[in-house]
């Protein structure tokens, strides 16, 4: 590429002294602090076991979502098993559905969430090793736990022969210096933590130091910085990757617009910061919804603690509450009950009849015959 042409953000003379207007961020920061206050207040309503469940569910969503953003689908039960293995002293190893992949990803999430030690290159390499221990990204062998040694690092999309280049990364000779600058800044900057996490995210993906996995590690750095607001043993109650995945198209579009100087001619990252702050607010609102599910679930079981429900019935009801009663699309049918419980239609019919008699569920009005559906009574 002609070095006289400034197209990418790292080519600007001010890089990495990013330009932004903090006055445009004040309203978003106020809304974030408000929602953070709600989460902090809600956390005081729960016992230690409930707090642990919230933390595990948050990390579960973070693991699933940070992988989905990159097009990788993880089995929820495998991720949960990996988390329980690390965080639950009563974990039943006989029902261990974890995989090496989910174990390694969970190692990263736990480390960036509760390890308050300063970020170092060695630590970043450790995270990268967890992502690519087999040294392959799909069919391609990559450098693991080492920065790239080539300049042809491009972010592209599209079918073969019709590729579109979204970004060309920093020259590899400059990676060490720029990464050290970033890590020192993460340690020393007094900028608001939410703005700081957004800048660090952008800065890292602008460098793009690894052959693969840069997005996931950028989000881990974001988590690390946001988790600096928590105690040494507590995880934050919201998952930023979940909110990003809900607007994955917007995520890539704002990165394109921010890192391309042909579009971002003024080297202004304020739009990126606003987008990132709004994503944080969305993540906190999603977390509030998840906490509402736990409150709903707790109240339900307090009401029905005297009912002698069997293991299948408890499993199905907990499944509905974990998803969220309002999110359990289409209601509970015999077919869905059979799929969750893995039991025959006759057994399921008896279970459902008992749950109706106990007042745990009720038939949805206007549905009958094969279309009959049930809803949890909350």
VOZA-384718 format. One record per atom (N, C-alpha, C): x, y, z. Coordinates in steps of 0.2 Angstrom, whole numbers, plus 5000, padded with zeros to 4 digits. Atoms other than C-alpha are relative to their C-alpha. Layout:
BEGIN
XYZ;...
END
This chain:
BEGIN
500449945000;500050005000;500450065000;499749935000;500650184996;500050035007;500049984993;501250245013;499850085000;500249935000;500850425007;499350015001;500750005000;499050385007;499849985007;500250024994;498250395024;499349975000;500750035001;496750275024;499849975007;500250034994;496850185041;500250045006;499949964994;496750255058;500750005003;499450004997;498450205064;500550044995;499649955004;499150315049;500050075002;500149934999;498550475056;500550025005;499449984996;499850585064;499850015007;500250004993;498850595080;500049945004;500150064998;498750415082;500649985005;500650024997;498550345096;499750055005;500349954996;498050505104;499350024997;500650005003;496250485099;499650065002;500449944999;495150635097;499249985001;500850014998;493350635105;499850065004;500349944997;492150765112;499649975006;500350034994;491750705130;499450035002;500649974998;490350835132;499449964997;500650045004;489350725119;499949935004;500150064996;489550575131;499750005006;500249994993;488950645147;499349975001;500750034998;487050595145;500149925000;500050075000;487550415140;500449975006;499750024994;488750405155;499550005006;500550004995;487350465166;499549945000;500550055001;486150335160;500449935002;499650064998;487550195162;500050005008;499950004993;487850255180;499349985004;500750024997;485950245184;499949934999;500150075001;485850075177;500449955004;499550044996;487350015186;499850015007;500349994993;486550085202;499549955001;500550054999;485049975199;500349935001;499750064999;486149825197;500349995007;499750004993;487149865213;499449995005;500550014995;485549885222;499649935000;500350075000;484749725216;500449955003;499650054997;486249625221;500049995007;500150014993;485949665239;499449965002;500750044998;484249575238;500149935000;499950075001;485049405235;500549975005;499550044996;485949275245;500649984996;499450015004;487649215241;499949954995;500150055005;486949065231;499750034994;500349975006;485849175220;500550044997;499549965003;487349295218;500449964995;499550055004;488449145212;499649984993;500450025006;487049095200;500050054995;500049955005;486949265192;500650014997;499449995003;488749275190;500249944995;499950055005;488849105182;499650014993;500449995006;487449145170;500250064996;499749945003;488249315166;500649974996;499550035003;489849225162;499949954994;500250045005;488949095152;499850044994;500249965006;488149225141;500650034996;499549975002;489749315139;500449954995;499650055004;490649155133;499649984993;500450025006;489249105121;500050064995;500149945004;489049285114;500750024997;499349985003;490949325111;500249954995;499950055005;491049165101;499550014994;500549995006;489449195091;500250064996;499849945004;490149365086;500549984995;499550025005;491549275077;499749944996;500350055004;490349145070;500149935003;499950074997;490749005082;499449995005;500650024996;489348915091;500249955005;499850044994;489648835108;499449975003;500550034996;488548715117;499950035007;500149974993;487748795132;500149965005;499950044994;487848645143;500749995001;499250014999;489748625139;500350065004;499749944997;490048805144;499850005007;500250004993;489048795160;500449955004;499650054996;489948635165;500750035001;499349974999;491648725162;500050055006;500049954995;491048865173;499949975007;500150034993;490348755187;500649965002;499450044998;491948655187;500550055003;499649954997;492848815191;499850045006;500349954995;491648905202;499649975005;500550034995;490548775211;500449945003;499650054996;491348675225;499649935000;500450065000;489848545223;499949984993;500050035007;490148515205;500049934999;500050085001;489648335200;500449994994;499650025006;491048275189;499849954996;500350065004;490048125184;499550034994;500449975005;488948245174;500450064996;499649955003;490348345166;500050004992;500149995008;489848405148;500550054997;499549955002;491348525147;500449974994;499550025005;492548525132;500650045001;499449974999;494348575131;499950084997;500149935003;493748725120;499750055005;500449964995;492448785133;500450015007;499649994994;493648755148;500550064999;499449955001;495048865140;499650074999;500449935001;493749005135;499850025007;500249984993;493149005153;500650025004;499449974997;494949025159;500150074999;499949935002;495049185150;499550045003;500649954997;493349255156;500150015007;499949994993;493749215174;500650045002;499449964999;495549285173;499950074999;500149935001;494949445165;499550045004;500549974996;493549465177;500250015007;499950004993;494349435194;500850015001;499349994999;496249455191;500250074999;499949935000;496649635195;500750024998;499349985002;498449625191;500150034993;500049975006;499049735177;500149964994;499950035006;498949685159;500750004998;499350005003;500549625151;499949964994;500050045006;501049545135;499949935001;500150074998;501249385143;499349975002;500750024998;499549385150;499550004993;500350015006;498849425133;500149944996;499850065004;499849285125;499649945003;500450064996;499049165139;499350004997;500750005003;497349215133;500049984993;500050035007;497749185115;500249935000;499850075000;498549015119;499349965002;500650034999;496848975127;499549994994;500450005006;495949015111;500249954995;499850045006;497048925099;500649955002;499450044997;498048795109;500249954995;499850055005;498048675094;500350034994;499649965005;498848815083;499750004994;500349995006;497548815070;499450045001;500649965000;496148935066;499649974993;500450045006;494948825055;500649964996;499550045004;496148755041;500750035001;499449965000;497548885044;500450005006;499550004994;499048865055;500250075002;499849934998;499349025065;500550005006;499549994995;500649095077;499650005007;500450004994;499949055095;500450035005;499649974994;500449165110;500650044997;499549955003;501449275098;499750044995;500349955005;501149425088;500249984993;499950025007;501049415070;500750034997;499449985003;502649435059;499950024993;500149985007;501849495043;499650065000;500449945001;501049645036;499349994996;500650015004;499649565026;499449985004;500650024996;498349565040;499550054998;500649965002;496749625033;499349975002;500750024999;494949615038;499650004994;500450005007;493949555023;499349965001;500650045000;492249485019;499849994993;500250015007;491349425004;500249934997;499950065004;491349274992;500750004997;499350015004;493049214984;499950044994;500049965007;493449334970;499650065001;500449944999;492249464977;500150035007;499849984993;493149504994;500050085000;500049934998;492949675002;500550015006;499549994995;494349745012;499750055005;500249964995;493749825028;500550045004;499549984995;495349855037;500749974998;499350035000;497249835035;500350035006;499749994994;498149825051;500750035000;499449964998;499649915059;500649954997;499450045002;501349855052;500349965006;499850044995;502049715062;500650025004;499449974997;503649805066;499850055006;500249954995;502649925076;499649975006;500450034995;501649805086;500250005007;499750004993;502749785101;499950075004;500049934997;502949975104;499250025002;500749984999;501050005102;499649965005;500350044995;500449865112;500350025007;499749974993;501649925127;499750065001;500349944998;500950095125;499349995002;500750024998;499150025126;500049975007;500050044994;499549915141;500250055006;499849954995;500450065150;499450055001;500549965000;498950175146;499449975004;500550044996;497750045153;500150015008;499850004993;498650045169;500050085003;499949944997;498950235171;499450054998;500549955002;497450325162;499550015006;500549984995;496250415174;499350014997;500649995003;494950425161;499449965003;500650044998;493150375165;500049934998;499950075002;493150185165;499649974994;500450025005;491750165153;500350034993;499649985006;492650275140;500649974999;499450045001;494250195144;500049934997;500150075003;493650025140;499850004993;500149995007;492950085124;500650024996;499449985003;494550165119;500549944999;499650055000;495550015124;499849944994;500350045005;494349905113;500250024993;499849975007;494650015098;500749994998;499349995000;496450035101;500349934998;499850075001;496749845102;499949974993;500250035007;495749795086;500450044994;499749965005;496649945077;500749974999;499350045000;498349855081;499949944996;500150075002;497649685077;500749965000;499350034999;499249605084;500049924998;500050085000;498749415082;499849984993;500250035007;498449305066;499249995001;500850015000;496649275073;499950015008;500249994993;495649305089;500150075003;499949934998;495949495090;499350035003;500649984998;494049525092;499949985007;500250034993;493849405107;500550035005;499549974995;495449475116;499850075001;500249934999;494849655113;499450005005;500650004995;493249605122;500249985007;499750024993;494249525136;500350065003;499749944997;495249685138;499450045003;500649964998;493549775139;499749985007;500250034994;492949655152;500550015006;499549984995;494549675162;500050075003;500049944997;494449855163;499350025003;500749994997;492549855167;500049975007;500050044994;492849725180;500450035006;499649964995;494049845189;499650045005;500449964995;492549925197;499749955005;500250044996;492149765206;500549975005;499650034995;492849675221;500549944997;499650055003;494249545219;499749934999;500350065000;493049405221;499350004996;500750005003;491449465212;500150024993;500149995007;491049465194;499550054999;500549955001;490149605186;499449964997;500750045001;488249565183;499850014993;500349995007;488149615164;500549974995;499650035005;488849535148;500050054994;500049955006;489449665135;500049964993;500050035006;489749535122;499349984998;500750015002;487849485123;499750064997;500349945003;487349665119;500350014993;499749995007;488649675105;499749954995;500250055005;488049515097;499350014998;500749985002;486249585097;500050054995;499949955005;486949725086;500649994997;499350025003;488349625077;500150044994;499949975006;488049715061;500250085002;499849944998;488149885070;500750015002;499350004998;489749835078;500550004995;499550005006;490649795062;499950074996;500049945003;489949955054;500350065003;499749944997;490450075067;500849995000;499250015001;492249995067;500250024994;499849985006;492350015049;500050084999;500149935000;491750195050;500550045004;499549974995;492950235064;500749994998;499350015001;494550155058;500250024992;499849995007;494450205039;500050085000;500049935000;495050385037;499750034994;500449975006;494250405020;499350015002;500649994998;492650395030;500050055006;499949964994;493250465047;500550054999;499549955002;494150615040;500350045005;499849964995;494250705056;500449975006;499750044995;495050565066;499650005007;500449994994;493550585078;499749935002;500350074998;493050425088;499450015005;500649994996;491650505097;499449954998;500550045002;490350405087;500149935003;499850064997;491250245092;499950005007;500150004993;491250295110;499250005002;500750004998;489350335110;499749934998;500350075002;488950165101;500249965006;499750054995;490050075114;499650015007;500349994994;489250165129;499349985000;500750025001;487450135122;500049925001;500050084999;487949945121;500149985007;499950014993;488549955139;499350015004;500749994997;486850025144;499549944998;500450065002;485949885134;500249945004;499850064996;487049755143;499750005007;500249994993;486549825160;499249995000;500850015000;484649825155;499949934999;500150075001;484849645149;500149975007;499850034993;485649605166;499450015005;500649994995;484149685175;499449954998;500550055002;482949575165;500249935003;499850074997;483949415170;499950005007;500150004993;483949465188;499250005002;500750014999;482049485186;499849935000;500250085001;481949305180;500249975007;499850034994;482849255196;499650015006;500549984995;481749355207;499349964999;500650045002;480249275198;500049935002;499950074998;480949105200;500049985007;500050014993;481349125218;499350005003;500749994997;479549185222;499649944998;500450065002;478849035212;500149945005;499850064996;479848905222;499850015007;500249984993;479448995238;499349985001;500850025000;477548975234;499949935000;500250075001;477648795229;500549955003;499550054996;479048725241;499749945003;500350064997;477748615249;499749954995;500350045005;477248535232;500549944999;499550065000;478048355230;500149994992;499850015007;478648385212;500549954998;499550055002;479648255203;500650034997;499449975003;481348285196;499950034993;500149975007;480648305178;499650065000;500449945000;479348435183;500550065002;499549954998;480748535192;500450024994;499649985006;481848525177;499750044995;500449965005;480548585165;499850075002;500149944997;480048725176;500650055000;499449965000;481748785179;500350024993;499849995006;482148775161;499650064997;500549955002;480648895158;500350075003;499849944997;481249015171;500750024998;499449985003;483049015165;500050044994;500149975006;482449065148;499750075001;500449954999;481249185155;499349994998;500750025002;479349155156;499850034994;500249965006;479049295143;500449984994;499550025006;480449225132;499849934998;500150075001;479749045132;499550004994;500549995006;478949065114;499649944999;500550055001;477348975111;499749965006;500350044995;477048915128;500349935001;499850074999;477348745135;499549954997;500450055003;476648605125;500349935002;499850074998;476748415127;500649984996;499450015004;478048405113;500650035003;499449964996;479148535122;500249965006;499950034994;478948445138;500449934999;499750075002;479448275130;500750014998;499349995003;480948355122;500550025006;499649984994;481548435139;500149945005;500050054995;481148285150;500349934997;499850065003;481548145137;499649945003;500550054998;480048045143;499449994995;500650025005;478547965134;499450055001;500649965000;476948055130;499649995006;500550024995;475947955143;500350035007;499749984994;477248005157;499950085000;500049935001;477248185151;499350035002;500749984999;475348195151;499850005008;500150004992;475348145170;500350055003;499649954997;476648265174;499650074999;500349935001;475748415166;499350005004;500650004996;474048365174;500150015007;499949994993;474848365191;500250075001;499849934999;475648535188;499450054999;500649965000;473948605183;499650005006;500450014994;473148535198;500350035006;499649974995;474548605209;500050084999;500049935002;474248775201;500750034998;499349985003;476048785194;499950034993;500149985007;475448805176;499350004999;500749995002;473848845168;499949994992;500050005008;473148815150;499850074998;500149945003;473248955139;499350004996;500750005003;471449015134;500050014993;500150005007;470848985117;500449954996;499650065004;471948835113;499849945003;500350074998;471348655114;500349954995;499850065004;471648485106;500850004999;499250005001;473448475098;500350065001;499749944999;473648655100;500150035007;500149974994;473448665118;500750025003;499349974997;474848765127;499950025007;500049994993;475248795145;500450065002;499649954998;475948945154;500150005008;499850014993;476848955171;499650065004;500449954996;475749045184;500550035005;499549964996;476849185192;499650055004;
END
